[in-house]
Amino acid sequence: MAKSKKKADKQQIEAFTFGEPTPVLSQREIFDYLEAMSNGKYYEYPLSMNGLSRLYRAAVHHASAIQVKRNILKSCFLPHPKLSMYEFSALALDYLVFQNAYLQRVKSRLGNALCYKRMPAKFTRVGVNAGEYWWVPNLREETLFADNSIFHIKESDLNQEVYGVPDYVASMNSSLLNESATLFRRRYYENGSHAGFIMWLTDATVDEKDVTTLRKALKDSKGPGNFRNLFLHSPGGDKDGMRLIPVSEVAAKDEFLTIKNVSRDDQLGSHRVPPQLMGIIPGNVGGFGDVAKAAEVFDANELECIRSSLLSVNEWAGEEVIRFREYRLAAYAD
């Protein structure tokens, strides 16, 4: 009997556990490999490219930081007859999201470069043999480019030398936490089945017919998507008589704002983008300071390095297909 009771208690305790913590985007997702593994034809990415592409739109500030960098690069780019603004914009976005970008040389019948097109980094793989690149849109389609027609722009990584790894991976959990907090708040308001307030009536002098009418009015006043209000009648002659006890204004509201702000700061720190360039409203009277100076420092310290990486295309192409004008704010332009 005692053994049976002990077993039942154990099952009851296990029913209220939350289970073991699991990594974000677990299984074959973000941290999929420890290194770039070879399948005999090409190397796999050390991270899930599908996960990184979905992460791009997961959080507002993560996407905005990338878009700010891309837009500034586009504003400085000088279009070339063989490389359009659209192709450059796609190339820059690939580089900022995946830290890998690929440019394809489209040849004419005479063997000259007709134009240059961006190959989506999400589906491009580096071949095992030198100079080979593979186009892999899915597991059933594999196309080999072995004629030195692809140029790979990448950043260095600590664990392997085949692919680049984004710097913002360190803030990935913060981006997903920010998204989860927003989704939770949306579900909270769309649910409409939780209590908005409790009406507590304790006055014993109120007629029972009036109590019934009040209860029916509260019940009928609820529309679709609104809070469900509760009515509690406990006649006892309390000094307050009737009280409204709000339920929806709980501590979770402050917790929501804290999570959003902290996760936002983590994302900005990872991308190193000044907040005033992303339309963020300052939380203090002093503001963020001079936006012009912040933009110039950001361009010199951050975007100049990105432009240098993109300019490496010219040496491979044998011509200056990527050119940039000097970054200048409109208010200070000649």
C-alpha positions in Angstrom: 0.0 0.0 0.0 2.8 2.4 1.0 4.7 1.5 -2.2 1.6 2.2 -4.3 1.1 5.6 -2.7 4.8 6.4 -3.2 4.6 5.6 -6.9 1.4 7.7 -7.2 3.2 10.7 -5.5 6.1 10.3 -7.9 3.8 10.4 -11.0 2.1 13.5 -9.6 5.4 15.3 -9.2 6.6 14.4 -12.6 3.3 15.7 -14.1 4.2 19.2 -13.1 7.8 19.3 -14.3 8.8 21.3 -17.4 11.2 18.8 -18.8 14.8 19.3 -19.7 15.9 22.6 -21.3 16.4 22.3 -25.1 18.6 24.5 -27.3 16.9 27.1 -29.4 16.0 25.8 -32.9 17.1 22.3 -31.8 17.6 19.1 -33.8 18.8 19.9 -37.4 18.6 23.7 -37.0 21.0 26.5 -36.0 23.9 24.7 -34.2 23.8 21.7 -36.5 27.5 21.0 -37.1 30.7 21.6 -35.2 32.5 22.1 -38.5 31.9 22.2 -42.3 31.3 18.5 -43.0 31.9 17.1 -46.5 29.5 14.8 -48.2 32.0 13.9 -50.9 30.8 16.6 -53.4 30.6 19.8 -51.4 30.9 21.1 -47.8 27.8 21.6 -45.7 27.4 24.9 -43.9 28.3 24.8 -40.2 25.0 26.6 -39.4 21.5 26.0 -40.7 21.0 28.4 -43.6 17.2 28.0 -43.3 17.4 28.9 -39.6 19.4 32.1 -40.4 17.0 33.1 -43.1 14.0 32.7 -40.8 15.9 34.5 -38.0 16.2 37.5 -40.3 12.5 38.3 -39.9 12.1 37.0 -36.4 12.8 40.3 -34.5 12.3 43.9 -35.5 15.7 45.3 -34.4 17.7 42.3 -35.9 16.1 42.9 -39.3 16.4 46.7 -39.0 20.1 46.6 -38.2 20.8 44.5 -41.3 18.6 46.7 -43.5 20.4 49.9 -42.3 23.7 48.5 -43.3 22.4 47.3 -46.7 20.7 50.7 -47.4 23.9 52.7 -46.6 25.9 50.4 -48.9 23.3 50.9 -51.7 23.5 54.6 -51.2 27.2 54.5 -51.8 27.3 52.0 -54.6 27.9 53.2 -58.2 26.1 50.9 -60.6 28.2 49.2 -63.3 27.0 48.2 -66.8 27.6 44.6 -65.8 26.4 44.7 -62.2 23.0 46.3 -61.5 21.8 47.9 -58.3 19.4 45.0 -57.7 22.2 42.4 -58.0 24.4 44.4 -55.7 21.7 44.8 -53.1 21.0 41.1 -53.1 24.7 40.4 -52.9 25.1 42.7 -49.9 22.0 41.3 -48.1 23.4 37.7 -48.5 26.7 38.9 -47.0 25.1 40.6 -44.1 22.7 37.8 -43.2 24.9 34.7 -43.9 28.3 36.3 -43.9 28.7 34.5 -47.3 28.0 35.9 -50.7 28.5 34.5 -54.2 28.8 36.4 -57.5 28.5 34.5 -60.8 30.2 35.6 -64.0 27.9 35.1 -67.0 30.0 34.7 -70.1 29.2 35.5 -73.7 29.8 33.2 -76.6 33.3 34.7 -77.0 34.2 33.9 -73.4 34.0 37.5 -72.1 32.1 38.6 -69.1 28.6 39.6 -70.2 27.3 40.5 -66.8 27.6 39.5 -63.1 24.7 38.0 -61.1 24.4 37.2 -57.4 24.0 33.5 -56.6 21.7 33.1 -53.5 24.0 32.1 -50.6 21.3 30.0 -49.0 21.5 27.4 -51.8 25.2 27.7 -52.9 27.8 25.3 -51.6 31.6 25.2 -51.8 32.9 22.1 -53.6 35.4 19.7 -52.2 37.7 20.2 -55.2 39.3 23.6 -55.5 37.3 26.1 -57.7 34.1 24.0 -57.6 30.8 25.4 -56.4 27.4 23.6 -56.3 23.9 25.0 -56.7 21.7 23.0 -54.3 18.2 24.3 -54.1 17.0 21.0 -52.6 18.3 17.5 -52.0 17.2 16.3 -55.4 18.8 19.0 -57.5 22.6 19.5 -57.6 24.3 21.6 -60.3 28.1 21.9 -60.5 29.9 25.1 -61.4 33.5 24.1 -62.1 34.7 26.8 -64.6 35.8 29.4 -62.1 32.6 31.3 -62.7 31.7 31.8 -59.1 33.4 34.1 -56.6 32.9 33.6 -52.9 32.9 36.5 -50.4 33.2 35.4 -46.8 34.3 36.3 -43.3 36.7 34.2 -41.3 35.6 31.7 -38.6 37.3 30.2 -35.7 36.3 26.6 -36.3 36.6 26.1 -40.1 37.9 28.0 -43.2 35.3 27.1 -45.8 32.4 29.4 -44.8 31.8 32.6 -42.9 29.7 32.7 -39.8 27.6 35.8 -38.9 28.8 37.9 -35.9 25.3 38.2 -34.6 25.0 34.5 -33.7 25.8 35.6 -30.2 22.6 37.5 -30.0 20.5 34.9 -31.7 18.8 33.8 -28.4 17.9 37.4 -27.7 16.3 37.8 -31.1 14.2 34.7 -30.6 13.3 35.8 -27.0 12.1 39.1 -28.4 9.9 37.3 -30.9 8.5 35.0 -28.3 7.6 37.9 -26.0 5.7 39.6 -28.9 3.9 36.4 -29.9 2.9 35.8 -26.3 1.5 39.3 -26.0 -0.5 38.8 -29.2 -2.0 35.5 -28.1 -2.8 37.2 -24.8 -5.0 39.9 -26.5 -6.4 37.6 -29.2 -7.4 34.9 -26.7 -10.2 37.0 -25.1 -11.1 34.2 -22.7 -9.2 35.6 -19.6 -10.5 37.9 -17.0 -10.4 41.7 -17.5 -11.6 42.5 -14.0 -13.5 41.1 -11.1 -16.5 43.0 -9.8 -16.8 42.3 -6.1 -20.1 43.2 -4.6 -20.3 42.9 -0.8 -23.1 45.3 0.1 -25.9 43.3 1.7 -28.5 46.0 1.0 -28.4 45.5 -2.7 -31.6 43.8 -4.0 -31.2 40.3 -5.5 -33.0 41.4 -8.7 -30.5 44.2 -9.2 -27.6 41.6 -8.7 -29.1 39.3 -11.3 -29.5 42.2 -13.7 -26.0 43.4 -13.1 -24.6 39.8 -13.7 -26.6 39.5 -16.9 -25.4 42.9 -18.2 -21.7 42.0 -17.5 -22.2 38.7 -19.3 -23.9 40.2 -22.4 -21.4 43.1 -22.7 -18.6 40.8 -23.8 -17.9 40.9 -27.5 -15.6 38.7 -29.6 -11.9 39.2 -28.6 -12.7 41.2 -25.5 -11.7 40.4 -21.9 -14.1 38.2 -19.9 -15.2 40.0 -16.8 -16.1 38.1 -13.6 -18.8 39.0 -11.0 -18.5 38.0 -7.4 -21.4 38.5 -5.0 -20.6 38.0 -1.3 -23.1 40.0 0.8 -21.6 40.9 4.1 -21.8 44.7 4.4 -18.1 45.5 3.7 -17.3 49.1 4.0 -16.3 49.4 0.3 -19.6 47.9 -0.9 -18.5 47.5 -4.5 -15.0 47.1 -5.8 -13.4 46.6 -9.2 -10.3 44.4 -9.1 -8.3 44.5 -12.4 -6.8 41.2 -13.4 -5.2 42.0 -16.7 -2.8 44.6 -15.3 -0.5 42.1 -13.8 3.3 42.1 -13.3 3.7 40.4 -16.7 3.2 43.8 -18.3 6.4 45.1 -16.7 8.2 41.8 -17.4 7.2 42.1 -21.1 8.7 45.6 -21.4 11.9 44.4 -19.6 12.3 41.5 -22.0 11.7 43.6 -25.1 14.2 46.3 -24.0 16.9 43.9 -22.8 16.7 41.7 -25.9 16.7 44.8 -28.1 19.9 46.1 -26.5 21.5 42.7 -27.0 20.7 42.9 -30.7 22.0 46.4 -31.1 25.2 45.5 -29.3 25.7 42.5 -31.6 25.1 44.5 -34.8 26.9 47.6 -33.4 24.4 49.9 -35.0 23.6 53.3 -33.3 20.0 53.3 -32.1 19.2 56.6 -33.6 19.8 55.2 -37.1 17.1 52.6 -36.6 14.3 55.0 -35.5 14.4 54.0 -31.8 12.8 56.5 -29.5 15.2 57.4 -26.6 14.0 56.6 -23.1 15.6 59.6 -21.5 15.3 63.4 -21.9 18.9 63.7 -23.2 18.3 61.4 -26.2 21.1 59.5 -28.0 23.2 62.5 -29.0 24.2 63.9 -32.4 22.8 61.5 -35.1 25.2 62.9 -37.7 28.3 62.1 -35.7 26.9 58.7 -34.8 26.3 57.9 -38.5 29.9 59.0 -39.5 31.5 56.9 -36.8 29.3 53.9 -37.7 30.3 54.3 -41.4 34.0 54.6 -40.6 34.2 51.7 -38.0 31.7 49.3 -39.4 30.7 49.8 -43.0 34.1 50.6 -44.3 35.2 47.1 -43.4 32.2 45.6 -45.2 32.9 47.7 -48.3 36.5 46.4 -48.3 35.3 42.8 -48.3 32.9 43.5 -51.2 35.6 45.2 -53.2 37.6 42.0 -53.3 35.3 41.0 -56.2 37.2 43.4 -58.5 40.5 41.5 -58.3 38.7 38.2 -59.3 36.7 39.9 -62.1 39.6 41.8 -63.5 37.6 45.0 -63.7 36.1 47.5 -61.3 32.5 46.2 -61.2 32.0 47.3 -57.6 32.7 50.9 -56.8 31.6 53.2 -54.0 31.2 56.9 -53.6 32.2 58.5 -50.3 29.5 58.3 -47.7 28.2 61.7 -46.9 25.0 62.8 -45.2 22.6 64.9 -47.3 22.8 67.9 -44.9 26.6 68.1 -45.4 26.7 67.3 -49.1 27.9 69.9 -51.6 
